[in-house]
Amino acid sequence: MPPGSVVPVLRIFDLPKALEFYLGFLGFKEDWRHQFGPDFPVYLQVSRDGLALHLSEHHGDGSPGAKLRIEIADVAGTCAALEAKPYRYARPAVETTEWKTRELAIKDPFGNQLVFWERC
């Protein structure tokens, strides 16, 4: 099997809250959205800097509380940019680990944790 992209599917429960967090706070853009009808769950893709995530309101699509480790080039710069945004539900901070990484861990409104990291 040839290598390809991995696109995590994260469970969400409230589309406006998800959009506020992923688009407004983290700076992702919405690529596309699918919904079978007005009273059906939403499934969408958001992306930023080559990273794509699928967000799903569908019951069987993932469990809340997933943890993703996402390698990035500038953890401190990303943290500073997030600190400058008026998002009341997160106060990001960089942690240097004993295993020689700098990490920025942020939980979304549904308990999923995104850990942005770089090697020291």
MMTF fields as JSON, N, C-alpha, C and O atoms, coordinates in Angstrom:
{
  "mmtfVersion": "1.0.0",
  "mmtfProducer": "UNKNOWN",
  "numBonds": 479,
  "numAtoms": 480,
  "numGroups": 120,
  "numChains": 1,
  "numModels": 1,
  "chainsPerModel": [1],
  "groupsPerChain": [120],
  "chainIdList": ["A"],
  "bondAtomList": [4, 2, 8, 6, 12, 10, 16, 14, 20, 18, 24, 22, 28, 26, 32, 30, 36, 34, 40, 38, 44, 42, 48, 46, 52, 50, 56, 54, 60, 58, 64, 62, 68, 66, 72, 70, 76, 74, 80, 78, 84, 82, 88, 86, 92, 90, 96, 94, 100, 98, 104, 102, 108, 106, 112, 110, 116, 114, 120, 118, 124, 122, 128, 126, 132, 130, 136, 134, 140, 138, 144, 142, 148, 146, 152, 150, 156, 154, 160, 158, 164, 162, 168, 166, 172, 170, 176, 174, 180, 178, 184, 182, 188, 186, 192, 190, 196, 194, 200, 198, 204, 202, 208, 206, 212, 210, 216, 214, 220, 218, 224, 222, 228, 226, 232, 230, 236, 234, 240, 238, 244, 242, 248, 246, 252, 250, 256, 254, 260, 258, 264, 262, 268, 266, 272, 270, 276, 274, 280, 278, 284, 282, 288, 286, 292, 290, 296, 294, 300, 298, 304, 302, 308, 306, 312, 310, 316, 314, 320, 318, 324, 322, 328, 326, 332, 330, 336, 334, 340, 338, 344, 342, 348, 346, 352, 350, 356, 354, 360, 358, 364, 362, 368, 366, 372, 370, 376, 374, 380, 378, 384, 382, 388, 386, 392, 390, 396, 394, 400, 398, 404, 402, 408, 406, 412, 410, 416, 414, 420, 418, 424, 422, 428, 426, 432, 430, 436, 434, 440, 438, 444, 442, 448, 446, 452, 450, 456, 454, 460, 458, 464, 462, 468, 466, 472, 470, 476, 474],
  "bondOrderList": [1, 1, 1, 1, 1, 1, 1, 1, 1, 1, 1, 1, 1, 1, 1, 1, 1, 1, 1, 1, 1, 1, 1, 1, 1, 1, 1, 1, 1, 1, 1, 1, 1, 1, 1, 1, 1, 1, 1, 1, 1, 1, 1, 1, 1, 1, 1, 1, 1, 1, 1, 1, 1, 1, 1, 1, 1, 1, 1, 1, 1, 1, 1, 1, 1, 1, 1, 1, 1, 1, 1, 1, 1, 1, 1, 1, 1, 1, 1, 1, 1, 1, 1, 1, 1, 1, 1, 1, 1, 1, 1, 1, 1, 1, 1, 1, 1, 1, 1, 1, 1, 1, 1, 1, 1, 1, 1, 1, 1, 1, 1, 1, 1, 1, 1, 1, 1, 1, 1],
  "groupList": [{"groupName": "MET", "atomNameList": ["N", "CA", "C", "O"], "elementList": ["N", "C", "C", "O"], "formalChargeList": [0, 0, 0, 0], "bondAtomList": [1, 0, 2, 1, 3, 2], "bondOrderList": [1, 1, 2], "singleLetterCode": "M", "chemCompType": "L-PEPTIDE LINKING"}, {"groupName": "PRO", "atomNameList": ["N", "CA", "C", "O"], "elementList": ["N", "C", "C", "O"], "formalChargeList": [0, 0, 0, 0], "bondAtomList": [1, 0, 2, 1, 3, 2], "bondOrderList": [1, 1, 2], "singleLetterCode": "P", "chemCompType": "L-PEPTIDE LINKING"}, {"groupName": "GLY", "atomNameList": ["N", "CA", "C", "O"], "elementList": ["N", "C", "C", "O"], "formalChargeList": [0, 0, 0, 0], "bondAtomList": [1, 0, 2, 1, 3, 2], "bondOrderList": [1, 1, 2], "singleLetterCode": "G", "chemCompType": "PEPTIDE LINKING"}, {"groupName": "SER", "atomNameList": ["N", "CA", "C", "O"], "elementList": ["N", "C", "C", "O"], "formalChargeList": [0, 0, 0, 0], "bondAtomList": [1, 0, 2, 1, 3, 2], "bondOrderList": [1, 1, 2], "singleLetterCode": "S", "chemCompType": "L-PEPTIDE LINKING"}, {"groupName": "VAL", "atomNameList": ["N", "CA", "C", "O"], "elementList": ["N", "C", "C", "O"], "formalChargeList": [0, 0, 0, 0], "bondAtomList": [1, 0, 2, 1, 3, 2], "bondOrderList": [1, 1, 2], "singleLetterCode": "V", "chemCompType": "L-PEPTIDE LINKING"}, {"groupName": "LEU", "atomNameList": ["N", "CA", "C", "O"], "elementList": ["N", "C", "C", "O"], "formalChargeList": [0, 0, 0, 0], "bondAtomList": [1, 0, 2, 1, 3, 2], "bondOrderList": [1, 1, 2], "singleLetterCode": "L", "chemCompType": "L-PEPTIDE LINKING"}, {"groupName": "ARG", "atomNameList": ["N", "CA", "C", "O"], "elementList": ["N", "C", "C", "O"], "formalChargeList": [0, 0, 0, 0], "bondAtomList": [1, 0, 2, 1, 3, 2], "bondOrderList": [1, 1, 2], "singleLetterCode": "R", "chemCompType": "L-PEPTIDE LINKING"}, {"groupName": "ILE", "atomNameList": ["N", "CA", "C", "O"], "elementList": ["N", "C", "C", "O"], "formalChargeList": [0, 0, 0, 0], "bondAtomList": [1, 0, 2, 1, 3, 2], "bondOrderList": [1, 1, 2], "singleLetterCode": "I", "chemCompType": "L-PEPTIDE LINKING"}, {"groupName": "PHE", "atomNameList": ["N", "CA", "C", "O"], "elementList": ["N", "C", "C", "O"], "formalChargeList": [0, 0, 0, 0], "bondAtomList": [1, 0, 2, 1, 3, 2], "bondOrderList": [1, 1, 2], "singleLetterCode": "F", "chemCompType": "L-PEPTIDE LINKING"}, {"groupName": "ASP", "atomNameList": ["N", "CA", "C", "O"], "elementList": ["N", "C", "C", "O"], "formalChargeList": [0, 0, 0, 0], "bondAtomList": [1, 0, 2, 1, 3, 2], "bondOrderList": [1, 1, 2], "singleLetterCode": "D", "chemCompType": "L-PEPTIDE LINKING"}, {"groupName": "LYS", "atomNameList": ["N", "CA", "C", "O"], "elementList": ["N", "C", "C", "O"], "formalChargeList": [0, 0, 0, 0], "bondAtomList": [1, 0, 2, 1, 3, 2], "bondOrderList": [1, 1, 2], "singleLetterCode": "K", "chemCompType": "L-PEPTIDE LINKING"}, {"groupName": "ALA", "atomNameList": ["N", "CA", "C", "O"], "elementList": ["N", "C", "C", "O"], "formalChargeList": [0, 0, 0, 0], "bondAtomList": [1, 0, 2, 1, 3, 2], "bondOrderList": [1, 1, 2], "singleLetterCode": "A", "chemCompType": "L-PEPTIDE LINKING"}, {"groupName": "GLU", "atomNameList": ["N", "CA", "C", "O"], "elementList": ["N", "C", "C", "O"], "formalChargeList": [0, 0, 0, 0], "bondAtomList": [1, 0, 2, 1, 3, 2], "bondOrderList": [1, 1, 2], "singleLetterCode": "E", "chemCompType": "L-PEPTIDE LINKING"}, {"groupName": "TYR", "atomNameList": ["N", "CA", "C", "O"], "elementList": ["N", "C", "C", "O"], "formalChargeList": [0, 0, 0, 0], "bondAtomList": [1, 0, 2, 1, 3, 2], "bondOrderList": [1, 1, 2], "singleLetterCode": "Y", "chemCompType": "L-PEPTIDE LINKING"}, {"groupName": "TRP", "atomNameList": ["N", "CA", "C", "O"], "elementList": ["N", "C", "C", "O"], "formalChargeList": [0, 0, 0, 0], "bondAtomList": [1, 0, 2, 1, 3, 2], "bondOrderList": [1, 1, 2], "singleLetterCode": "W", "chemCompType": "L-PEPTIDE LINKING"}, {"groupName": "HIS", "atomNameList": ["N", "CA", "C", "O"], "elementList": ["N", "C", "C", "O"], "formalChargeList": [0, 0, 0, 0], "bondAtomList": [1, 0, 2, 1, 3, 2], "bondOrderList": [1, 1, 2], "singleLetterCode": "H", "chemCompType": "L-PEPTIDE LINKING"}, {"groupName": "GLN", "atomNameList": ["N", "CA", "C", "O"], "elementList": ["N", "C", "C", "O"], "formalChargeList": [0, 0, 0, 0], "bondAtomList": [1, 0, 2, 1, 3, 2], "bondOrderList": [1, 1, 2], "singleLetterCode": "Q", "chemCompType": "L-PEPTIDE LINKING"}, {"groupName": "THR", "atomNameList": ["N", "CA", "C", "O"], "elementList": ["N", "C", "C", "O"], "formalChargeList": [0, 0, 0, 0], "bondAtomList": [1, 0, 2, 1, 3, 2], "bondOrderList": [1, 1, 2], "singleLetterCode": "T", "chemCompType": "L-PEPTIDE LINKING"}, {"groupName": "CYS", "atomNameList": ["N", "CA", "C", "O"], "elementList": ["N", "C", "C", "O"], "formalChargeList": [0, 0, 0, 0], "bondAtomList": [1, 0, 2, 1, 3, 2], "bondOrderList": [1, 1, 2], "singleLetterCode": "C", "chemCompType": "L-PEPTIDE LINKING"}, {"groupName": "ASN", "atomNameList": ["N", "CA", "C", "O"], "elementList": ["N", "C", "C", "O"], "formalChargeList": [0, 0, 0, 0], "bondAtomList": [1, 0, 2, 1, 3, 2], "bondOrderList": [1, 1, 2], "singleLetterCode": "N", "chemCompType": "L-PEPTIDE LINKING"}],
  "groupTypeList": [0, 1, 1, 2, 3, 4, 4, 1, 4, 5, 6, 7, 8, 9, 5, 1, 10, 11, 5, 12, 8, 13, 5, 2, 8, 5, 2, 8, 10, 12, 9, 14, 6, 15, 16, 8, 2, 1, 9, 8, 1, 4, 13, 5, 16, 4, 3, 6, 9, 2, 5, 11, 5, 15, 5, 3, 12, 15, 15, 2, 9, 2, 3, 1, 2, 11, 10, 5, 6, 7, 12, 7, 11, 9, 4, 11, 2, 17, 18, 11, 11, 5, 12, 11, 10, 1, 13, 6, 13, 11, 6, 1, 11, 4, 12, 17, 17, 12, 14, 10, 17, 6, 12, 5, 11, 7, 10, 9, 1, 8, 2, 19, 16, 5, 4, 8, 14, 12, 6, 18],
  "groupIdList": [1, 2, 3, 4, 5, 6, 7, 8, 9, 10, 11, 12, 13, 14, 15, 16, 17, 18, 19, 20, 21, 22, 23, 24, 25, 26, 27, 28, 29, 30, 31, 32, 33, 34, 35, 36, 37, 38, 39, 40, 41, 42, 43, 44, 45, 46, 47, 48, 49, 50, 51, 52, 53, 54, 55, 56, 57, 58, 59, 60, 61, 62, 63, 64, 65, 66, 67, 68, 69, 70, 71, 72, 73, 74, 75, 76, 77, 78, 79, 80, 81, 82, 83, 84, 85, 86, 87, 88, 89, 90, 91, 92, 93, 94, 95, 96, 97, 98, 99, 100, 101, 102, 103, 104, 105, 106, 107, 108, 109, 110, 111, 112, 113, 114, 115, 116, 117, 118, 119, 120],
  "secStructList": [7, 7, 7, 7, 7, 7, 7, 7, 3, 3, 3, 7, 1, 7, 2, 2, 2, 2, 2, 0, 0, 0, 0, 0, 0, 6, 7, 7, 3, 3, 3, 3, 3, 3, 7, 1, 1, 6, 6, 1, 7, 7, 3, 3, 3, 3, 3, 3, 6, 6, 3, 3, 3, 3, 3, 3, 7, 7, 6, 6, 1, 7, 7, 6, 6, 7, 3, 3, 3, 3, 3, 7, 1, 7, 2, 2, 2, 2, 2, 2, 2, 2, 2, 6, 1, 7, 7, 6, 6, 7, 7, 7, 7, 3, 3, 3, 7, 6, 6, 1, 3, 3, 3, 3, 3, 3, 3, 7, 6, 6, 1, 7, 3, 3, 3, 3, 3, 3, 3, 7],
  "xCoordList": [0.847, 0.0, 0.897, 1.756, 0.708, 1.545, 1.193, 0.051, 2.184, 1.889, 0.956, 0.937, 0.208, -0.712, -0.97, -0.336, -1.884, -2.235, -3.069, -3.845, -2.898, -3.75, -4.633, -4.134, -5.946, -6.878, -7.692, -8.598, -7.376, -8.138, -9.583, -9.865, -10.487, -11.895, -12.165, -12.027, -12.548, -12.829, -14.326, -14.99, -14.842, -16.267, -16.554, -15.84, -17.611, -18.083, -19.57, -20.235, -20.093, -21.498, -22.255, -23.484, -21.548, -22.166, -21.39, -20.272, -21.974, -21.269, -20.805, -19.644, -21.645, -21.139, -19.936, -19.007, -19.938, -18.8, -17.556, -16.451, -17.746, -16.612, -16.015, -14.795, -16.87, -16.38, -15.672, -14.654, -16.21, -15.567, -14.154, -13.221, -14.002, -12.705, -11.745, -10.645, -12.151, -11.233, -10.968, -9.831, -11.99, -11.8, -11.399, -10.386, -12.192, -11.95, -10.692, -9.905, -10.487, -9.348, -8.091, -7.043, -8.184, -6.986, -6.612, -5.485, -7.522, -7.179, -7.27, -6.691, -7.984, -8.23, -9.231, -9.895, -9.338, -10.384, -11.275, -10.819, -12.541, -13.468, -13.311, -13.452, -13.013, -12.827, -14.132, -14.424, -14.908, -16.191, -17.021, -16.509, -18.317, -19.275, -20.31, -20.73, -20.722, -21.771, -22.82, -22.507, -24.077, -25.201, -26.316, -26.681, -26.86, -27.901, -29.192, -29.93, -29.462, -30.663, -30.574, -29.627, -31.547, -31.466, -31.444, -30.891, -32.021, -32.031, -31.059, -31.25, -30.02, -29.038, -27.7, -27.449, -26.845, -25.529, -24.678, -24.88, -23.745, -22.827, -21.488, -21.041, -20.86, -19.509, -18.748, -19.209, -17.582, -16.856, -15.357, -14.863, -14.651, -13.19, -12.714, -13.194, -11.744, -11.049, -9.565, -9.087, -8.837, -7.412, -6.634, -7.17, -5.332, -4.4, -2.987, -2.611, -2.217, -0.799, -0.559, 0.378, -1.381, -1.194, -1.808, -1.773, -2.365, -3.019, -4.521, -5.121, -5.13, -6.581, -7.166, -6.602, -8.291, -9.043, -10.48, -11.02, -11.1, -12.529, -13.23, -12.801, -14.297, -15.102, -16.469, -17.08, -16.958, -18.195, -19.144, -18.754, -20.414, -21.477, -22.109, -22.988, -21.677, -22.245, -21.853, -20.695, -22.818, -22.638, -21.479, -20.72, -21.318, -20.289, -18.923, -18.006, -18.755, -17.49, -16.594, -16.589, -15.86, -14.894, -15.515, -16.733, -14.658, -15.062, -14.508, -13.361, -15.296, -14.749, -13.582, -13.577, -12.61, -11.455, -10.259, -9.31, -10.269, -9.115, -7.945, -8.138, -6.741, -5.544, -4.72, -4.372, -4.41, -3.601, -2.294, -2.281, -1.196, 0.108, 0.437, 0.51, 0.637, 0.824, 2.161, 2.328, 3.106, 4.416, 4.32, 3.798, 4.83, 4.858, 6.252, 7.076, 6.514, 7.849, 8.072, 9.216, 7.036, 7.226, 6.167, 5.146, 6.408, 5.448, 5.291, 4.172, 6.394, 6.316, 5.549, 4.732, 5.8, 5.084, 3.608, 2.771, 3.285, 1.883, 1.196, 0.062, 1.871, 1.308, 1.066, 0.01, 2.035, 1.888, 0.704, -0.053, 0.55, -0.577, -1.911, -2.877, -1.969, -3.216, -3.496, -4.647, -2.456, -2.637, -3.21, -3.909, -2.923, -3.391, -4.85, -5.427, -5.45, -6.845, -7.788, -7.458, -8.942, -9.905, -10.78, -11.984, -10.179, -10.941, -10.969, -9.922, -12.129, -12.224, -12.089, -12.011, -12.061, -12.081, -10.718, -10.637, -9.652, -8.327, -7.272, -7.346, -6.312, -5.149, -3.915, -3.363, -3.484, -2.382, -1.057, -0.803, -0.225, 1.119, 2.033, 1.599, 3.296, 4.29, 4.958, 5.307, 5.129, 5.817, 7.006, 6.876, 8.17, 9.324, 9.369, 9.397, 9.375, 9.3, 10.691, 11.681, 10.747, 12.028, 12.492, 13.649, 11.611, 12.011, 12.364, 12.341, 12.693, 13.269, 12.313, 12.674, 11.109, 10.173, 9.566, 9.496, 9.129, 8.315, 6.9, 6.682, 5.943, 4.574, 3.567, 3.733, 2.52, 1.397, 0.142, -0.28, -0.451, -1.624, -2.888, -2.964, -3.874, -5.138, -6.279, -6.246, -7.287, -8.478, -9.562, -9.78, -10.242, -11.38, -12.6, -12.521, -13.718, -14.894, -15.521, -16.462, -15.01, -15.609, -14.667, -14.921, -13.576, -12.642, -11.519, -10.672, -11.481, -10.37, -9.168, -9.302, -7.985, -6.785, -5.857, -5.526, -5.447, -4.477, -3.185, -3.15, -2.115, -0.809, 0.099, 0.519, 0.394, 1.307, 2.705, 2.929, 3.647, 4.968, 6.076, 5.865, 7.286, 8.511, 9.656, 9.589, 10.696, 11.893, 12.681, 12.739, 13.282, 14.129, 15.489, 16.343],
  "yCoordList": [-1.172, 0.0, 1.24, 1.378, 2.136, 3.341, 4.307, 4.342, 5.096, 6.064, 7.159, 7.496, 7.687, 8.768, 9.635, 9.476, 10.53, 11.426, 10.698, 9.798, 11.095, 10.64, 11.819, 12.911, 11.605, 12.675, 12.201, 11.381, 12.709, 12.325, 12.812, 13.868, 12.026, 12.407, 12.667, 11.769, 13.893, 14.277, 14.479, 15.092, 13.959, 14.056, 15.432, 15.926, 16.049, 17.338, 17.213, 16.302, 18.123, 18.075, 19.357, 19.379, 20.416, 21.725, 22.45, 22.91, 22.553, 23.133, 24.57, 24.867, 25.48, 26.838, 26.872, 27.649, 26.04, 25.986, 25.456, 25.954, 24.442, 23.878, 24.916, 25.047, 25.651, 26.675, 27.801, 28.312, 28.191, 29.234, 28.807, 29.608, 27.538, 27.042, 26.816, 27.37, 26.013, 25.622, 26.738, 26.908, 27.495, 28.58, 29.875, 30.486, 30.283, 31.561, 31.587, 32.528, 30.564, 30.561, 29.974, 30.619, 28.755, 28.105, 28.571, 28.342, 29.211, 29.752, 28.777, 29.021, 27.678, 26.758, 27.403, 28.376, 26.869, 27.296, 26.094, 24.95, 26.367, 25.292, 25.003, 25.895, 23.731, 23.323, 22.877, 23.236, 22.103, 21.628, 21.11, 20.842, 20.977, 20.527, 19.639, 19.9, 18.577, 17.703, 17.473, 17.303, 17.475, 17.202, 16.632, 17.229, 15.486, 14.837, 15.647, 15.565, 16.415, 17.236, 18.175, 18.088, 19.091, 20.116, 19.574, 20.225, 18.413, 17.864, 16.702, 15.855, 16.647, 15.576, 16.115, 17.319, 15.227, 15.665, 16.234, 15.912, 17.066, 17.695, 16.962, 16.485, 16.884, 16.344, 17.358, 17.73, 17.817, 18.825, 18.624, 17.917, 19.268, 19.273, 20.689, 21.638, 20.819, 22.073, 21.817, 20.695, 22.865, 22.673, 23.941, 25.048, 23.718, 24.824, 24.304, 23.266, 25.017, 24.699, 23.227, 22.615, 22.667, 21.285, 20.233, 19.047, 20.631, 19.7, 19.752, 20.827, 18.593, 18.509, 17.708, 16.694, 18.165, 17.458, 17.332, 18.247, 16.191, 16.035, 16.175, 15.593, 16.937, 17.15, 16.562, 16.858, 15.731, 15.011, 15.044, 14.812, 15.341, 15.233, 13.837, 13.559, 12.958, 11.612, 10.764, 10.763, 10.048, 9.26, 8.27, 8.154, 7.573, 6.534, 7.02, 6.21, 8.298, 8.82, 9.331, 10.521, 8.444, 8.821, 8.996, 9.096, 9.029, 9.23, 10.556, 10.892, 11.305, 12.536, 12.195, 11.146, 13.071, 12.83, 12.29, 11.817, 12.343, 11.916, 12.866, 14.013, 12.378, 13.199, 13.094, 11.998, 14.259, 14.315, 15.013, 16.03, 14.475, 15.142, 15.638, 14.856, 16.946, 17.591, 18.323, 19.29, 17.866, 18.512, 19.796, 19.799, 20.877, 22.175, 22.779, 22.275, 23.852, 24.447, 25.491, 25.703, 26.141, 27.262, 27.239, 27.919, 26.469, 26.355, 27.684, 28.093, 28.355, 29.625, 30.678, 31.407, 30.763, 31.722, 31.408, 32.31, 30.119, 29.705, 30.058, 30.538, 29.825, 30.154, 31.657, 32.083, 32.453, 33.912, 34.388, 35.262, 33.815, 34.199, 33.83, 34.587, 32.667, 32.25, 33.093, 33.435, 33.425, 34.261, 35.629, 36.242, 36.103, 37.423, 37.427, 38.492, 36.256, 36.175, 36.188, 35.643, 36.799, 36.876, 35.631, 35.697, 34.498, 33.258, 32.943, 32.687, 32.958, 32.89, 31.495, 31.363, 30.454, 29.095, 28.406, 27.231, 29.098, 28.472, 29.526, 30.65, 29.154, 29.99, 29.152, 28.482, 29.187, 28.311, 28.696, 29.86, 27.68, 27.877, 26.802, 25.682, 27.151, 26.215, 25.513, 26.136, 24.207, 23.402, 22.735, 22.192, 22.774, 22.028, 20.723, 20.724, 19.619, 18.301, 17.744, 18.208, 16.747, 16.104, 15.236, 14.815, 14.961, 14.189, 15.099, 14.685, 16.355, 17.32, 17.776, 17.804, 18.127, 18.754, 19.976, 20.056, 20.921, 22.035, 21.72, 21.377, 21.837, 21.431, 22.484, 23.177, 22.575, 23.468, 22.61, 22.226, 22.31, 21.43, 22.268, 23.118, 22.008, 22.743, 21.751, 20.901, 21.855, 21.016, 21.785, 22.971, 21.085, 21.704, 21.63, 21.006, 22.237, 22.241, 20.861, 20.743, 19.817, 18.484, 17.49, 16.285, 17.989, 17.134, 16.565, 15.845, 16.861, 16.41, 17.299, 18.516, 16.684, 17.451, 17.486, 16.448, 18.685, 18.872, 19.315, 20.334, 18.556, 18.883, 19.259, 18.401, 20.551, 21.038, 20.964, 21.436, 20.378, 20.155, 20.363, 20.311, 20.606, 20.667, 20.138, 20.169, 19.656, 19.208, 20.425, 21.451, 20.295, 21.377, 21.351, 22.18],
  "zCoordList": [0.0, 0.0, 0.0, 0.871, -0.959, -1.003, 0.132, 0.591, 0.584, 1.644, 1.15, -0.034, 2.053, 1.715, 2.926, 3.968, 2.781, 3.875, 4.917, 4.596, 6.145, 7.232, 7.602, 7.876, 7.612, 7.963, 9.162, 9.01, 10.351, 11.539, 11.451, 10.884, 12.02, 12.132, 13.609, 14.44, 13.93, 15.313, 15.496, 14.661, 16.591, 16.903, 17.461, 18.334, 16.947, 17.453, 17.765, 17.271, 18.582, 18.981, 18.68, 18.75, 18.348, 18.181, 17.09, 17.323, 15.904, 14.769, 15.021, 14.741, 15.535, 15.786, 16.728, 16.507, 17.78, 18.706, 17.995, 18.209, 17.147, 16.399, 15.46, 15.369, 14.765, 13.84, 14.58, 14.113, 15.735, 16.545, 16.941, 16.892, 17.333, 17.778, 16.612, 16.595, 15.651, 14.58, 13.569, 13.128, 13.197, 12.23, 12.934, 12.595, 13.905, 14.568, 15.407, 15.311, 16.234, 17.154, 16.521, 16.519, 15.981, 15.443, 14.038, 13.599, 13.332, 12.021, 10.864, 9.805, 11.045, 9.943, 8.987, 9.345, 7.79, 6.865, 6.578, 6.593, 6.318, 5.958, 4.471, 3.635, 4.151, 2.757, 2.115, 0.975, 2.841, 2.343, 3.511, 4.598, 3.25, 4.271, 3.601, 2.474, 4.309, 3.79, 4.867, 6.046, 4.426, 5.322, 4.459, 3.446, 4.848, 4.054, 3.989, 3.007, 5.017, 5.07, 6.24, 7.022, 6.394, 7.442, 8.866, 9.752, 9.11, 10.47, 10.629, 11.502, 9.799, 9.854, 10.354, 10.288, 10.853, 11.318, 10.174, 9.003, 10.544, 9.599, 9.628, 10.671, 8.452, 8.303, 7.463, 6.384, 7.941, 7.185, 7.298, 8.176, 6.384, 6.432, 6.669, 6.048, 7.594, 7.824, 7.575, 7.738, 7.178, 6.912, 7.22, 7.266, 7.43, 7.653, 7.435, 7.978, 6.651, 6.452, 6.099, 6.612, 5.245, 4.809, 5.718, 5.389, 6.843, 7.76, 7.522, 7.551, 7.286, 7.127, 8.279, 8.692, 8.79, 9.823, 9.352, 8.731, 9.65, 9.413, 10.753, 11.749, 10.775, 11.977, 11.706, 10.679, 12.617, 12.354, 13.537, 14.681, 13.229, 14.231, 14.222, 15.038, 13.317, 13.214, 14.418, 14.835, 14.971, 16.185, 16.101, 17.063, 15.023, 14.935, 14.505, 14.368, 14.29, 13.781, 14.901, 15.214, 15.481, 16.501, 17.871, 18.02, 18.853, 20.239, 20.725, 20.429, 21.46, 22.025, 22.948, 23.592, 23.006, 23.862, 23.106, 23.731, 21.78, 20.997, 21.248, 21.651, 21.005, 21.163, 19.887, 19.448, 19.293, 18.087, 18.404, 19.097, 17.9, 17.992, 16.602, 15.654, 16.482, 15.186, 15.214, 15.958, 14.41, 14.371, 13.55, 12.435, 14.119, 13.428, 13.572, 14.336, 12.841, 12.826, 13.923, 14.325, 14.415, 15.342, 16.44, 16.339, 17.469, 18.564, 19.298, 19.607, 19.576, 20.314, 19.513, 20.077, 18.224, 17.381, 17.294, 17.315, 17.194, 17.159, 18.468, 18.467, 19.574, 20.887, 21.002, 21.469, 20.581, 20.658, 19.815, 20.238, 18.632, 17.771, 18.41, 18.313, 19.065, 19.725, 20.967, 21.238, 21.717, 22.908, 22.548, 23.356, 21.358, 20.921, 20.494, 20.274, 20.374, 19.931, 21.133, 22.186, 20.984, 22.09, 22.192, 21.947, 22.553, 22.729, 24.215, 24.809, 24.814, 26.273, 26.877, 28.098, 26.049, 26.585, 26.594, 26.953, 26.212, 26.223, 26.504, 26.009, 27.288, 27.563, 27.228, 28.101, 25.974, 25.561, 26.206, 26.515, 26.398, 26.946, 26.377, 26.105, 26.201, 25.687, 26.858, 27.861, 26.712, 27.714, 27.037, 25.939, 27.692, 27.212, 27.992, 29.222, 27.27, 27.911, 28.176, 27.611, 29.039, 29.317, 28.154, 28.124, 27.196, 26.016, 24.842, 23.683, 25.172, 24.229, 23.131, 21.954, 23.519, 22.595, 23.273, 24.499, 22.453, 22.93, 22.467, 21.305, 23.376, 23.072, 23.5, 24.505, 22.699, 22.948, 22.868, 21.778, 24.007, 24.057, 24.245, 25.133, 23.391, 23.437, 23.279, 22.389, 24.137, 23.998, 23.27, 23.518, 22.36, 21.686, 22.596, 23.654, 22.23, 23.101, 23.341, 24.126, 22.672, 22.763, 23.431, 23.414, 24.021, 24.743, 23.896, 24.422, 22.61, 21.772, 22.048, 22.176, 22.14, 22.451, 21.243, 20.669, 20.869, 19.801, 20.448, 21.138, 20.23, 20.783, 19.613, 18.836, 19.501, 18.487, 19.08, 20.194, 18.351, 18.944, 17.926, 16.714, 18.475, 17.686, 18.535, 19.764, 17.888, 18.607, 19.09, 18.412, 20.267, 20.803, 20.143, 20.456]
}
